[in-house]
Amino acid sequence: ALVNRRDAAHPRVVEFARNRRRLVTTQWVLTEVLDGLSDPLHRSRVILMLDALARSPEALIIPASEELFAEGHALYRRHSDKYWSLTDSISFVVMR
């Protein structure tokens, strides 16, 4: 939503980004974002965003790991009644 100006959530995400202190995300989430915005129309902006995040002292990108994958997968399995993606489950593990 931050990169795609046509996304309905774009204005709210831009406002949130202006007021945040620190961004914490994972390589799993970034993979999902890049997958979702792989259209050549968005690709140059997404690459710029990823480069800016990698350089930013205000961004913490949690690396993908086998351990994090396993913990996220276990959470995903325990909550089979939910619509959470595996990436969502991994994010919940990180938030804990």
Sine and cosine of phi, psi and omega as CSV:
sin_phi,cos_phi,sin_psi,cos_psi,sin_omega,cos_omega
0.00,0.00,-0.52,0.86,0.01,-1.00
-0.92,0.38,-0.60,0.80,-0.07,-1.00
-1.00,0.03,-0.55,0.83,-0.08,-1.00
-1.00,-0.04,0.98,-0.22,-0.05,-1.00
-0.90,0.44,-0.36,0.93,0.00,-1.00
-1.00,0.09,-0.15,0.99,0.03,-1.00
-0.93,0.38,0.70,-0.71,-0.03,-1.00
-0.86,0.51,-0.50,0.87,-0.03,-1.00
-1.00,0.07,-0.05,1.00,-0.10,-1.00
-0.79,0.61,-0.78,0.63,-0.02,-1.00
-0.86,0.52,-0.66,0.75,0.00,-1.00
-0.92,0.39,-0.64,0.77,-0.03,-1.00
-0.94,0.35,-0.62,0.78,0.05,-1.00
-0.88,0.47,-0.70,0.72,0.02,-1.00
-0.89,0.45,-0.69,0.73,0.04,-1.00
-0.87,0.49,-0.70,0.71,-0.03,-1.00
-0.88,0.47,-0.57,0.82,0.03,-1.00
-0.92,0.40,-0.53,0.85,-0.11,-0.99
-0.98,-0.18,-0.03,1.00,-0.04,-1.00
-0.98,0.19,0.44,-0.90,0.06,-1.00
-1.00,-0.08,-0.70,0.71,-0.04,-1.00
-0.57,-0.82,0.67,-0.74,0.06,-1.00
-0.98,-0.19,0.81,-0.59,0.09,-1.00
-0.88,-0.47,0.81,-0.59,0.04,-1.00
-0.56,-0.83,-0.01,-1.00,0.00,-1.00
-0.83,-0.56,0.31,-0.95,0.11,-0.99
-0.89,0.45,-0.46,0.89,0.04,-1.00
-0.91,0.42,-0.71,0.70,0.01,-1.00
-0.90,0.43,-0.69,0.73,0.01,-1.00
-0.89,0.46,-0.58,0.81,0.08,-1.00
-0.88,0.47,-0.69,0.72,0.02,-1.00
-0.89,0.45,-0.66,0.75,0.02,-1.00
-0.89,0.45,-0.74,0.67,-0.01,-1.00
-0.91,0.42,-0.59,0.81,0.07,-1.00
-0.90,0.45,-0.70,0.71,-0.03,-1.00
-0.93,0.36,-0.42,0.91,-0.03,-1.00
-0.91,-0.42,0.62,0.78,-0.04,-1.00
-0.98,0.18,-0.15,0.99,0.06,-1.00
-0.83,0.56,0.73,-0.68,0.00,-1.00
-0.81,0.59,-0.42,0.91,0.05,-1.00
-0.86,0.50,-0.57,0.82,-0.06,-1.00
-0.98,-0.19,-0.28,0.96,-0.22,-0.97
-0.84,0.55,-0.70,0.72,-0.05,-1.00
-0.90,0.43,-0.63,0.78,0.03,-1.00
-0.93,0.36,-0.61,0.79,0.01,-1.00
-0.92,0.40,-0.66,0.75,0.04,-1.00
-0.89,0.46,-0.68,0.73,0.05,-1.00
-0.88,0.47,-0.66,0.75,0.01,-1.00
-0.89,0.45,-0.71,0.70,-0.01,-1.00
-0.89,0.45,-0.67,0.74,0.05,-1.00
-0.88,0.48,-0.67,0.74,0.00,-1.00
-0.91,0.42,-0.65,0.76,0.04,-1.00
-0.89,0.46,-0.68,0.73,-0.03,-1.00
-0.89,0.46,-0.52,0.85,-0.02,-1.00
-1.00,0.03,-0.33,0.95,-0.16,-0.99
-0.97,0.25,0.78,-0.62,0.11,-0.99
-0.95,0.31,-0.23,0.97,0.00,-1.00
-1.00,-0.01,0.01,1.00,0.00,-1.00
-0.91,-0.42,0.75,-0.66,0.09,-1.00
-0.91,-0.41,0.90,-0.43,0.01,-1.00
-0.96,-0.28,0.93,-0.37,0.01,-1.00
-0.97,0.26,0.83,-0.55,-0.05,-1.00
-0.94,0.34,0.48,-0.88,0.11,-0.99
-0.92,0.40,0.64,-0.77,0.03,-1.00
-0.52,-0.86,0.36,-0.93,0.06,-1.00
-0.89,0.46,-0.62,0.78,-0.02,-1.00
-0.90,0.44,-0.72,0.69,0.00,-1.00
-0.91,0.42,-0.65,0.76,0.06,-1.00
-0.86,0.51,-0.73,0.69,-0.03,-1.00
-0.89,0.45,-0.68,0.73,0.01,-1.00
-0.91,0.41,-0.68,0.73,0.04,-1.00
-0.90,0.44,-0.66,0.75,0.02,-1.00
-0.90,0.44,-0.65,0.76,0.04,-1.00
-0.88,0.47,-0.67,0.74,0.04,-1.00
-0.90,0.43,-0.68,0.73,0.03,-1.00
-0.84,0.54,-0.71,0.70,-0.01,-1.00
-0.92,0.40,-0.63,0.78,-0.03,-1.00
-0.93,0.37,-0.39,0.92,-0.07,-1.00
-0.88,-0.47,0.83,0.56,-0.05,-1.00
-0.93,0.37,-0.18,0.98,0.04,-1.00
-0.99,0.10,-0.09,1.00,-0.06,-1.00
-0.99,-0.15,0.29,-0.96,0.05,-1.00
-0.99,-0.13,0.25,0.97,-0.02,-1.00
-0.89,0.45,0.64,-0.77,0.14,-0.99
-0.99,0.15,0.18,-0.98,0.09,-1.00
-0.88,0.47,-0.64,0.77,0.04,-1.00
-0.88,0.48,-0.67,0.75,0.07,-1.00
-0.86,0.51,-0.72,0.70,-0.02,-1.00
-0.88,0.47,-0.67,0.74,0.05,-1.00
-0.88,0.47,-0.65,0.76,0.03,-1.00
-0.90,0.45,-0.63,0.78,0.05,-1.00
-0.89,0.45,-0.63,0.78,0.06,-1.00
-0.88,0.48,-0.71,0.70,0.00,-1.00
-0.90,0.44,-0.64,0.77,-0.01,-1.00
-0.90,0.43,-0.51,0.86,0.05,-1.00
-0.92,0.38,0.00,0.00,0.00,0.00
